Amino acid sequence: MTPPTAPGIRARNRAAIETEIRRVARRHLAESGAAALSLRAVARDLDMVPSALYRYVASRDDLLTLLIVDAYDDLGDAVDAALGPLEDAAPRARFVAIAETLRTWALEHPADYALLFGSPVPDYRAPADRTNASGTRVYARLLTLAAGLRTVPDLAGLDEATQLEGAAALDTLVRDPQVAVTGVTPLVLQRALAAWHLVHGAVTSEVFEQLGPDVATDPDALFAATADLAAAVLFGDAD
């Protein structure tokens, strides 16, 4: 049996240290927030000198980017797992499953949710080349569901001209290569965004307690009603 090579051992050791750095950084994130994340504090908790930490992360921004990618991938994995048993389900049911998964994940990982969807971190801008692939995983799932629609349900009280103007405002997004390849129409995309904003707003309000900690006697039922409403906005009748 051939013994492990030195480079292989070094790679495993480096991976273990990087995992530990992420673990400690996530704890700091939960305790102090993203804006207060400090490489010096992380190094101290790891019993490392700050200069040693720079062998693994180039800067605070680099560490934030790693945490953002990890969080997006964790959310994306959760959505993939929820949709796995629903491959043959109707698009509406899959939409609701994505919505429920987002809420569950957000409540279990409030610090990660705040990092992804909370207030911007001062003096930090996420590099698109490192975060886009992970950050668009859930949106790609939603886009696939919406792309199967050729029309949107009629909703009483809507002003048609206003809706068409809103759809036209998405012209740039519709022509984005990742969106254009699906063939989704501007009006369907506009409706999909509106539906998802209902879901996202409800999750954000609950995670950050924007309406207070006891806004509903049954938060699960309240969110289920919101997800159902959002699904109706996009897909129409329940069946």
C-alpha positions in Angstrom: 0.0 0.0 0.0 1.5 3.3 -1.1 1.7 5.8 1.8 0.1 9.2 1.3 2.3 11.8 -0.4 3.4 14.8 1.5 1.4 17.2 -0.8 -1.7 15.1 -0.1 -1.3 15.4 3.6 -0.6 19.2 3.3 -3.7 19.6 1.2 -5.9 17.8 3.8 -4.3 19.8 6.6 -5.0 23.1 4.8 -8.6 22.1 4.1 -9.1 21.3 7.8 -7.7 24.7 8.8 -9.8 26.5 6.2 -12.9 24.7 7.5 -12.1 25.7 11.1 -11.6 29.3 9.9 -15.0 29.3 8.4 -16.6 27.8 11.5 -15.1 30.4 13.8 -15.9 33.2 11.3 -19.6 32.1 11.1 -19.7 32.2 14.9 -18.4 35.7 14.9 -20.9 36.6 12.2 -23.8 35.3 14.4 -22.5 37.1 17.5 -21.4 40.5 16.0 -22.7 40.8 12.4 -20.9 41.0 9.1 -19.8 44.6 9.5 -17.8 43.8 12.7 -16.1 40.7 11.3 -12.4 40.9 12.1 -9.5 38.7 10.9 -7.6 39.6 14.1 -10.5 38.3 16.3 -10.9 35.2 14.2 -7.1 34.5 14.4 -7.2 35.0 18.2 -10.0 32.4 18.7 -8.0 30.0 16.5 -4.8 30.6 18.6 -3.1 31.9 15.5 -1.2 35.1 14.9 -3.0 37.3 12.3 -0.1 36.9 9.8 -0.6 33.1 9.8 -4.3 33.6 9.0 -3.3 35.5 5.8 -1.9 32.2 4.4 -5.5 31.0 4.1 -7.6 34.2 3.5 -6.2 37.3 1.8 -8.3 39.8 3.7 -11.5 40.4 5.6 -13.3 40.8 2.2 -11.9 37.5 1.0 -13.3 35.8 4.2 -16.7 37.5 3.7 -16.8 36.2 0.1 -16.0 32.7 1.3 -18.8 32.9 3.9 -21.3 34.3 1.3 -20.5 31.5 -1.2 -20.9 28.9 1.6 -24.2 30.3 2.6 -25.6 30.5 -0.9 -24.5 26.9 -1.6 -26.0 25.7 1.7 -29.3 27.3 0.7 -29.1 26.0 -2.8 -28.4 22.5 -1.5 -31.5 22.7 0.8 -33.7 23.7 -2.1 -32.3 20.9 -4.3 -33.0 18.4 -1.5 -36.6 19.7 -1.1 -37.3 19.5 -4.9 -35.7 16.1 -5.3 -38.9 14.1 -4.4 -41.0 16.6 -6.3 -39.6 16.1 -9.8 -43.1 15.1 -11.2 -45.0 17.6 -9.1 -46.8 20.6 -10.6 -44.8 23.8 -10.9 -47.0 25.5 -8.3 -46.2 22.8 -5.7 -42.5 23.1 -6.5 -42.7 26.9 -6.1 -44.3 26.5 -2.7 -41.6 24.0 -1.7 -38.9 26.5 -2.6 -40.7 29.1 -0.6 -41.0 26.9 2.5 -37.4 25.8 2.2 -36.2 29.4 2.1 -38.1 30.2 5.3 -36.9 27.1 7.1 -33.3 27.7 6.1 -33.5 31.4 7.1 -35.0 30.6 10.5 -32.3 28.0 11.1 -29.5 30.3 9.8 -30.5 33.9 10.6 -26.9 35.2 10.5 -26.3 33.6 7.1 -29.6 35.0 5.9 -28.7 38.5 7.1 -25.3 38.2 5.4 -27.0 37.4 2.1 -30.1 39.5 2.2 -29.6 42.0 5.0 -28.0 45.4 5.0 -24.9 45.8 2.8 -21.6 45.5 4.6 -19.8 48.9 4.6 -16.9 49.0 2.1 -17.5 45.5 0.8 -18.7 44.6 -2.6 -19.2 40.9 -3.4 -17.1 39.9 -6.5 -19.5 38.7 -9.1 -17.0 36.2 -10.6 -16.9 34.3 -7.3 -20.5 34.6 -6.0 -22.8 34.6 -9.0 -22.8 30.9 -9.7 -23.8 30.1 -6.1 -25.9 33.1 -5.7 -28.2 32.4 -8.6 -28.9 28.7 -7.9 -32.3 29.3 -6.3 -33.3 31.9 -8.8 -32.4 29.5 -11.6 -34.8 27.0 -10.1 -37.5 29.7 -10.0 -36.8 30.8 -13.5 -37.2 27.3 -14.8 -40.7 27.1 -13.2 -41.7 30.5 -14.6 -40.3 29.7 -18.1 -42.9 27.0 -18.5 -45.6 29.6 -18.5 -46.8 31.3 -21.6 -49.2 33.6 -19.9 -50.1 34.8 -16.4 -53.3 34.5 -14.5 -55.8 37.3 -14.7 -56.1 39.1 -11.4 -59.0 41.4 -10.8 -58.1 45.1 -10.3 -54.8 45.1 -12.2 -54.2 48.0 -14.6 -53.0 46.4 -17.8 -51.0 49.4 -19.0 -49.1 49.5 -15.7 -48.4 45.8 -15.8 -47.1 46.0 -19.4 -44.9 49.0 -18.5 -43.4 47.0 -15.6 -42.7 44.1 -17.8 -41.0 46.3 -20.4 -38.8 47.7 -17.6 -37.2 44.2 -17.4 -36.0 44.3 -21.0 -32.3 44.2 -20.0 -32.8 41.2 -17.6 -34.9 39.3 -20.3 -32.0 39.7 -22.7 -29.4 38.4 -20.2 -28.0 35.2 -21.7 -29.0 33.1 -18.7 -32.6 34.3 -18.8 -32.9 34.6 -22.6 -32.1 30.9 -23.1 -35.2 29.9 -21.1 -37.5 31.8 -23.4 -39.4 33.4 -20.5 -41.5 36.4 -21.6 -41.2 39.8 -19.9 -44.7 39.7 -18.5 -44.2 36.2 -16.9 -40.8 37.3 -15.5 -42.4 40.4 -14.0 -45.1 38.3 -12.4 -42.5 35.8 -11.1 -40.6 38.5 -9.5 -43.7 39.9 -7.8 -44.6 36.5 -6.5 -41.1 35.9 -5.2 -41.0 39.3 -3.5 -44.1 38.3 -1.5 -42.2 35.3 -0.3 -38.9 37.0 0.3 -40.6 39.9 2.1 -42.5 37.6 4.4 -39.3 35.7 5.3 -37.3 38.9 5.9 -40.0 40.3 8.0 -40.1 37.2 10.2 -36.3 36.7 10.5 -35.7 40.3 11.4 -38.9 40.6 13.5 -39.8 43.7 11.6 -43.4 43.6 12.8 -42.5 42.5 16.3 -41.8 39.0 17.8 -45.4 38.0 18.2 -47.1 39.2 15.1 -48.9 35.8 14.5 -50.2 33.1 16.8 -49.3 30.6 14.2 -46.4 31.8 12.1 -46.4 28.6 10.0 -50.0 29.1 9.0 -49.4 32.7 8.2 -46.4 31.9 5.9 -48.3 29.1 4.3 -51.0 31.5 3.4 -48.5 34.0 2.0 -46.8 31.3 -0.1 -50.1 30.1 -1.4 -51.0 33.7 -2.4 -47.7 34.1 -4.1 -48.2 30.9 -6.0 -51.6 32.1 -7.1 -50.1 35.3 -8.4 -47.8 33.4 -10.7 -49.7 30.2 -11.5 -53.4 30.9 -10.9 -55.7 28.1 -9.7 -54.4 25.7 -7.1 -54.9 22.7 -9.3 
